[in-house]
Amino acid sequence: MTTPQGQKSTYSGHGSNCVETAATPTMVPVRDSKALPEPHLAFPPSVWADFLAHAAKPGH
């Protein structure tokens, strides 16, 4: 299995203080860009989409 390429948030600028995601058809791994060797979290795409929809609501 190949490792998906991580994508940083556009809000992170050029620093390393951010979260990276790498969507695949079956999972969305999420990791801290400051701790790359550390384990990551992985969510089903539907759960990640629900999280993003909630986070995009005003006041979050």
N, C-alpha and C positions, 0 to 999 in steps of 0.2 A: 504494500500500500504506500503510495506517495504522500508526503506531508503537504497539506494545502498551504499556499502562500498567505501569510498574515496581512491584514490591512489595518492601518492605524486610523483613528478618528481624525477628521479634518480639523477638529477643535484642538488637537494636541500640539500643533505647530511643529517645530523641528526638535523638540525635546524628547526625552524618553519617558516622560510621565504620562503614560496612556495605557489603554487597554487595546489589544489587537484581537480581531476576529478573523476567521477564515471559513466562510460558508462552503459547505458541500451539500449534495442532495440529501444526505442522511443525518448530518450533524453540523452544529456551529460551535467549534472550539473557541474558547475565550481565554486569553492569558494576559498577564501583567508584563508589559514590555521591559520593565526594569528587572524582571526575574525570569528570563527566558528558559533557563534549565529547569525551573520548577514545573510541577504538574499544572495542567490547565483544567478548566471546567468545560464540559461539553453539553449542549442542549439540543433537543430536537428542533428542527427549523420552525415548527408551529409555535413552540414555547418561546423561542427567541423573537419571533414576529410579534407575539402578544406582549412581551417585555418592551420591545421598541415602541409599539403603539401606546402603551401606558406611559413610558418615559417621555414621549412626544407631547403628551397632554399638557396644557398650560398649568403652571404651578409645580412641575416636577423637575 
